[in-house]
Amino acid sequence: MKKTELMSLRSKLDKIDEKLLKVLNQRFNITRQIGKLKAEKNLPEQDKNRENEKLQQLATLAKEFKIDQEFIQKLYRLIFKQVVSEHKQIKRHSLTQT
């Protein structure tokens, strides 16, 4: 493999990484809105049933895309953990505002 070919492939990866982060940012913006709604309605920060359903859907998609299902589930568990943490923070903030 030539160095220019390697650089070209890495450049493509850099662009994909930027797109992934933009999509992740969009996802977190939506989950923050959900966190605000949950705080307003006094709903629990975490919905284990929803998480389990989502993990099953993602495992199916991962299989279709030939991506390691266990990796995708670990990745999303990490994302869910961050979301729940933010929801707790939003709820604490909303309680101090009332």
KOLZA-288585 format. One record per atom (N, C-alpha, C, O): x, y, z. Coordinates in steps of 0.1 Angstrom, whole numbers, padded with zeros to 4 digits, always signed. Layout:
REM residues N
XYZ ...
END
This chain:
REM residues 98
+0008-0012+0000 +0000+0000+0000 +0009+0012+0000 +0018+0014+0008 +0006+0021-0009 +0014+0034-0010 +0010+0043+0001 -0002+0043+0006 +0019+0052+0005 +0016+0062+0015 +0005+0071+0012 -0004+0074+0020 +0004+0075-0001 -0007+0084-0005 -0020+0076-0004 -0031+0083-0001 -0021+0064-0007 -0033+0056-0006 -0037+0055+0009 -0049+0057+0012 -0028+0053+0018 -0031+0053+0032 -0036+0066+0037 -0046+0067+0044 -0030+0077+0032 -0034+0090+0036 -0048+0093+0031 -0056+0099+0038 -0051+0089+0019 -0064+0091+0013 -0075+0083+0021 -0086+0089+0024 -0072+0071+0025 -0081+0063+0033 -0083+0069+0047 -0094+0070+0052 -0073+0074+0053 -0074+0081+0066 -0082+0093+0065 -0089+0097+0074 -0080+0100+0054 -0088+0113+0052 -0103+0109+0051 -0111+0117+0056 -0106+0098+0044 -0120+0094+0043 -0125+0091+0057 -0137+0094+0060 -0117+0084+0065 -0121+0080+0079 -0124+0093+0087 -0133+0094+0095 -0115+0103+0086 -0117+0116+0093 -0130+0122+0090 -0137+0127+0099 -0134+0122+0077 -0147+0127+0073 -0159+0119+0079 -0169+0125+0083 -0157+0106+0079 -0168+0098+0085 -0169+0100+0100 -0180+0101+0105 -0157+0102+0106 -0157+0104+0121 -0165+0117+0124 -0172+0118+0134 -0162+0127+0116 -0169+0140+0118 -0184+0139+0116 -0192+0144+0124 -0188+0131+0106 -0203+0128+0104 -0209+0121+0116 -0220+0124+0120 -0201+0111+0121 -0206+0103+0132 -0208+0113+0144 -0218+0111+0152 -0199+0122+0147 -0200+0131+0158 -0212+0140+0156 -0218+0144+0166 -0214+0145+0144 -0225+0154+0141 -0239+0146+0144 -0248+0152+0150 -0239+0134+0140 -0252+0126+0143 -0253+0123+0157 -0264+0124+0163 -0242+0120+0164 -0243+0118+0179 -0247+0131+0186 -0255+0130+0196 -0242+0142+0181 -0247+0155+0187 -0262+0157+0185 -0269+0161+0194 -0267+0153+0173 -0281+0154+0171 -0289+0145+0180 -0299+0149+0186 -0284+0133+0182 -0290+0123+0191 -0291+0129+0205 -0301+0128+0212 -0280+0134+0210 -0279+0139+0224 -0288+0152+0225 -0294+0154+0236 -0290+0160+0215 -0299+0171+0216 -0313+0166+0218 -0321+0172+0225 -0317+0155+0211 -0330+0150+0212 -0332+0143+0226 -0342+0145+0232 -0322+0136+0231 -0323+0130+0244 -0324+0140+0255 -0330+0138+0265 -0318+0151+0253 -0319+0162+0263 -0333+0168+0263 -0338+0171+0274 -0339+0169+0251 -0353+0173+0251 -0362+0163+0258 -0371+0166+0266 -0359+0150+0256 -0367+0139+0263 -0364+0141+0278 -0374+0139+0286 -0352+0143+0282 -0349+0145+0296 -0357+0157+0303 -0362+0155+0314 -0359+0167+0295 -0367+0179+0300 -0381+0175+0302 -0388+0178+0312 -0386+0167+0292 -0400+0163+0293 -0402+0153+0304 -0412+0154+0312 -0393+0144+0306 -0394+0135+0318 -0393+0143+0331 -0401+0139+0340 -0385+0153+0332 -0384+0161+0344 -0397+0168+0347 -0402+0168+0358 -0403+0174+0336 -0416+0181+0337 -0427+0172+0342 -0436+0176+0349 -0427+0159+0336 -0438+0150+0339 -0434+0141+0351 -0442+0132+0355 -0423+0144+0357 -0418+0136+0369 -0417+0121+0366 -0421+0112+0374 -0412+0118+0354 -0410+0104+0350 -0396+0100+0353 -0387+0108+0355 -0394+0087+0355 -0380+0082+0358 -0370+0085+0347 -0374+0086+0335 -0358+0087+0351 -0347+0091+0341 -0344+0080+0332 -0340+0082+0320 -0346+0067+0336 -0342+0056+0328 -0355+0047+0326 -0363+0045+0334 -0355+0042+0313 -0366+0033+0309 -0359+0020+0304 -0356+0019+0293 -0357+0010+0313 -0350-0002+0310 -0357-0010+0299 -0350-0016+0290 -0371-0010+0299 -0378-0017+0288 -0374-0011+0274 -0372-0018+0265 -0374+0002+0273 -0371+0009+0261 -0356+0006+0257 -0354+0003+0245 -0347+0006+0267 -0333+0003+0264 -0332-0011+0258 -0325-0013+0249 -0338-0021+0265 -0337-0034+0260 -0343-0036+0246 -0338-0044+0238 -0355-0030+0244 -0360-0031+0230 -0351-0025+0220 -0349-0030+0209 -0345-0013+0223 -0336-0007+0214 -0323-0015+0212 -0319-0016+0201 -0318-0021+0222 -0306-0030+0221 -0309-0042+0211 -0301-0045+0203 -0321-0047+0212 -0325-0058+0203 -0326-0053+0189 -0321-0060+0180 -0332-0042+0187 -0333-0036+0173 -0319-0033+0168 -0316-0036+0156 -0310-0028+0176 -0297-0024+0171 -0289-0037+0168 -0281-0037+0159 -0291-0047+0176 -0284-0060+0174 -0288-0066+0160 -0280-0071+0152 -0301-0065+0157 -0306-0069+0144 -0300-0061+0133 -0296-0067+0123 -0300-0048+0134 -0294-0040+0124 -0279-0043+0122 -0274-0043+0111 -0272-0044+0134 -0258-0047+0133 -0255-0060+0125 -0246-0061+0117 -0264-0070+0128 -0262-0083+0121 -0264-0081+0106 -0257-0086+0097 -0274-0073+0102 -0277-0070+0088 -0265-0063+0081 -0261-0066+0070 -0258-0054+0089 -0247-0046+0084 -0234-0054+0086 -0223-0049+0082 -0234-0066+0091 -0222-0074+0094 -0213-0066+0103 -0200-0066+0101 -0219-0060+0114 -0211-0054+0124 -0213-0062+0137 -0224-0068+0139 -0202-0064+0145 -0203-0072+0157 -0214-0067+0166 -0214-0056+0171 -0224-0076+0168 -0235-0072+0176 -0232-0069+0191 -0237-0059+0196 -0222-0076+0197 -0218-0073+0210 -0212-0060+0211 -0214-0052+0221 -0204-0056+0201 -0198-0043+0201 -0208-0032+0201 -0207-0022+0209 -0218-0033+0192 -0229-0023+0191 -0236-0022+0204 -0240-0011+0208 -0239-0034+0211 -0247-0033+0223 -0238-0026+0234 -0244-0019+0242 -0225-0029+0234 -0217-0022+0244 -0216-0007+0242 -0217+0001+0251 -0215-0003+0229 -0215+0011+0225 -0227+0018+0229 -0227+0029+0235 -0239+0012+0227 -0251+0018+0230 -0254+0018+0245 -0260+0027+0250 -0249+0008+0252 -0250+0008+0267 -0243+0020+0272 -0247+0027+0282 -0231+0023+0267 -0223+0035+0271 -0231+0048+0267 -0231+0057+0276 -0237+0048+0256 -0245+0060+0252 -0257+0061+0262 -0260+0072+0266 -0264+0050+0264 -0275+0051+0274 -0271+0056+0287 -0278+0064+0294 -0260+0051+0292 -0254+0055+0305 -0252+0071+0305 -0256+0077+0315 -0247+0076+0295 -0245+0091+0294 -0259+0098+0294 -0260+0108+0300 -0268+0093+0286 -0281+0099+0285 -0288+0099+0299 -0293+0109+0303 -0288+0088+0306 -0294+0087+0319 -0287+0097+0329 -0294+0104+0337 -0274+0098+0328 -0267+0108+0336 -0271+0122+0333 -0273+0130+0343 -0273+0125+0321 -0278+0138+0317 -0292+0141+0321 -0296+0152+0326 -0300+0130+0320 -0314+0132+0325 -0315+0134+0340 -0323+0142+0345 -0306+0128+0348 -0306+0130+0362 -0302+0145+0365 -0307+0151+0374 -0292+0149+0357 -0287+0163+0359 -0298+0173+0355 -0300+0183+0362 -0305+0170+0345 -0316+0179+0340 -0327+0179+0351 -0333+0190+0355 -0330+0168+0357 -0341+0167+0367 -0336+0175+0380 -0344+0182+0386 -0324+0173+0384 -0318+0180+0396 -0319+0195+0393 -0323+0203+0402 -0316+0199+0381 -0316+0214+0377 -0331+0219+0378 -0333+0230+0382 -0340+0211+0373 -0354+0215+0372 -0360+0216+0387 -0368+0225+0389 -0355+0208+0396 -0360+0208+0409 -0355+0221+0417 -0362+0226+0425 -0343+0225+0413 -0337+0237+0420 -0343+0250+0414 -0342+0261+0420 -0350+0249+0402 -0356+0260+0396 -0370+0263+0401 -0376+0274+0398 -0376+0253+0408 -0390+0255+0412 -0391+0260+0426 -0402+0262+0431 
END
